[in-house]
Amino acid sequence: MSTGLRIAVISSGPEEFSTIHAACTDAGHVPVAYFYGRSLRPGGPLLDGAGQTAASILPAVPAKTDLLLPGSMSGLALALAGYRPDLLVVFGFAWRLPPHVLAIPRLGALNIHVSMLPKYRGPAPLLWAIRNGDPTGGITVHWMDEDFDTGNILAQRDGIPLADDISWASYCTDAMPVVHGLLRTALERAAAGEAGEPQDERRATYAGFMEAAFSRVQWSDNARTIHDQVRTHRFMRTPDGPVARLGDTWLRLIRTSLEPAVGGTRVTCGDGKPLWITESEPVERGGVRC
């Protein structure tokens, strides 16, 4: 391309911003503004650690690029329009963008979704992949429309390892190079005016936020289910879950093992298989730390 696209970016962390910036600039495009998604919904409470996250993003923002923290949909729309973007790239943003916002960029909006769409549509695809014990996950770049994660696909790849002791940092080591490559492909196709491939609705599944009951361990579940429940909460860095009753004691489970662990507490689960509690802390019955 002789002239790069003006690209606005909405995302949720320094790794995401850095990866998107590198993919855009490597392809000859110009990121003109960054928007940090500080809440799960317009006007909602701040995400835990939003201040620290915003501070961590700053080093990833080029000196001449603005960083904005929208609190309302109208504020986001007004700011976005002011930058006259050709394209919007979104990664890790929970707000549902209405049609009038998606229409602001000249070419439209791309979303980076951490699943092999149409599997795990919704706000928590990686959590459900961990919860379900998937050994690997996928990444998809697709056009955005007014529904969640239903737009045509421009690029995707499966096979991102989901390690047993997965954290966001360890996941990013494998995932961000893939995001970079897929976004390069998607940007090329978007600039060429390609519509992409429709998703197969017959294969669609939904990945919503974890339900309240997921914070309580039921020993009647099978060992693998409980182990993945603990992994999911550890990935989320949940401060008060999951909790389990062991005899007369309530514990918050931090780490478990499906294999014998020296010093671990062995528990027999609903499928008759053992699970070893390797890290925990006591809580009161209501889930409050002692």
N, C-alpha and C positions, 0 to 999 in steps of 0.2 A: 504493500500500500504506500502511496506517495504521502498521504496525510494520515496521521494517527487519529484514532477515535478519542473523544473526551469521555472519560469513564468516571462515574461516581461509585463509591464502594460503601456498602453497609455490612458491618461484621461485628465480631464479639471478642476478639483477642489479638495479641501481638503476632502470634504465629500465622493467623488467618490473614491479617493485613499485610504482613511481609510477603507471604506467598502470592497473594493476589497482585500486589504491587510489582513483584518480580516478573510474574507472568505477563502483566500488561506492558511493562516497559520493555521486556525482552521482545515482545511482538510489535513494538513501535508505537504503542498507545500512551495516552497521557492521563493518569489518575488526577482528577481535579479537586476531589473532596472525599474525605472519609467521614462516615457516620458510625458512631458506636452505639449499639443497641443495649441501653442500660437497664431496660425493664422487659418483662415478659409480655406486656401489653401497653398500649398508649395510656399515659396517665397513671400507670400502675406503680407499685413500690419498686425501689431500686433492687436490682439483683444483689445477693450477698457478695460483698467484695467489689462492688461496682467502682468505687473510688480507686481502689488499688489496681483494678484492671485498666481503668482509664489512664492511670499514671504509667502503667507498664506498656501501654500502646504508644505513648508519646515518642519513644525512641524509634519506633517503626514508621513514624510519619515524617515524610520529607519536609525540609525547612519551609518550602513555599506552598505546602498543601495544608488546607484547613482541616481540623478535627472538630466535629460537631456532635453534641449529645442530645438528640431530639427527645422531647418529653410528650409530644402530642403528634397526631397524624397531620394536623393542619400545619404545624411548625415544620415537620419533615417535608411536606409537599412544597411549602413556600421556599425553603432553603434549597431543596433539590432543583426546583425550577430556576432559581437564580444562577445555578452553575451551568445551565444549558447543556446537559450531558447528552452524548449520543447513545450511551449505554449505561445501564446500572448493573453492578455485580453484587450479589448478596450471598453471604456465607454465615450461617449461625445466627439468624435474626428471627425472633418468634412472632413478630407482628404479621397479621394478614394484611398485605398491601392491597387497597381497593383499586378498581380499574382506573380512576382518575390519577392515581399516583403512578401506576405502571405505564400510563400513557405519556408521562412527562419525558422520559428519555426518547430520543428520536427513533432508535431501533428497537427499544423494549428493554426488558430486564432478564438477566440470567441468575439462576440460583445454583449454588453448590450444595448438594445434599449427600450426607454420608450414608447412603445405602444404594443398592442396585434397584432403583425404581423400576416398576411400581411397588416393590416390596418396601415396607416400613415407611410409607408416607406419614407426614406429621412431624411434631416438634421434637421427638425423642428417639430417632432411629437407632443411634448407637447404643442407647440404654437398653432398648429391646433386643438388640443383637447380643449384647452381653447377658442379659437376663435369660435369653433362650439358649445360651451356650453355643452360639455360632462360632466356629473356629476362625472364620474370616468374615470381613465385611466388604462393602463396595462403596464407590463414590460415583455420583452422577452430576453432570452439568446440564441443566435443562432451561428452556424458556419458562418464565413465570406467567401464570394467568391468575384469575381471581380466586381459584381454589388452591388448597395446599398441595403443592408437589405433583400437579397433574399435567403440566405442560410438556410439549414435545422435547425429546432428548437429543442433545447435540454431541455428548461424549460421555462414556461411562466405562468403569473398569472394576472388576471383582478381584478378590484375593488379598485384601489388606489384612495382615495377621491381627487377631484379637487375643493377645497373650493372656494367660491365666491371671497374672498380676498386673493387668492393664491399668494404665493411668493416662491422662490426657497427654502428658509429655511423651510417654513411650509410644502412644498411638501416632502422635504427630511425626515422629521420626520416620515411620513408614508411610504415613498418609500424605504429608505435605508435598513430597516430590511428585506423587501421583496427581494431586490437585493441580500442581503447576503445569504438568503435561496436558492434563485434560482441559484445563482452562485455555491453554494456548490453542488447542484444537477447536474448542467452542468459540473462541474469539474470532478465529479465522472463518469459521462457518457463519457466525453472526454477521460479520462485516460483509460477507458475500451474499447476504440476504437469504440464507438457507433456513427452511422451516423446521428441520429436524424430523425425527421419527416419533410418531404417536406411541403412547404407552399402551400396553396390553391390560385393559381393565379387568380381565379375568384373573390376573395374577396380583391384583392390588391388595395390600394389607395396610393397616393403620397402626402407627406407633405414637400413642398419646403419652401424656405425663403419667408417672407412676401413681397408682391409687393409694389411698391412705393405708389400706390393709397390708400393702407390700412392706410396710415398716415393721411388721410383726412376724417373727419366724414361727411356723407351725411344724413341729417335729414329725407330724404325720406325713408331711411332704417327703419326696424322695431326696436322697443325699445330694444328687447333682443339682436339683432345683434350689435347695437351700444354699449350696455353695455359690451358685450363680446369683442368687439374691444378695448374698454378702458381697460378692464382686461388684455388683451393680451399685450398691450403696457406697462402697469404697471409691469407685470411680466418680460418683456424684459428690464425694466428700460430705456425706450426710452426717451432721453432728450428733443426731439422736437416734440413729437406726442403722441396721435393724436390731430389734430387741428380741430376746428369747428367754424363756423361763427354763432353768436347769435346777431341778429339785425345788428348794425354797428360795433360790437366788435368781434375780433378773440380771441379764447381761446385755450389753451392746456388743454384737459380734463385729469384729474388725477384719479378721482373717480366719479362714478355715482351709482345710486340706482334705482332699479325697484319698490321699495316701497317708500311711502311718507317719506321724510326726512326733519326734522326741519332745517330751514336755507338754504335748497337746492333750486336751481333754477329749476322750472318745465318746461319741454319742451315736446310738443306733437310730436311724431314721425310718420313715414309714415304709420304705421298700426293703427293710431289713439290712441295708448297707450302712457301714459306719462313716461318720464324718468327724474330723478332728478339729476342735477349736484351738487355734494357735495364737490368737490375739483377741483380747476382749477387755471390757471394763465394766464394773458393776453399775447398775442403775436401780432406781426405785421402781416400784411396780408401774407407775405412771410414765416411765421413760425418762425420768430426770436423773442426771448423774449424781452418784453419792459422793 
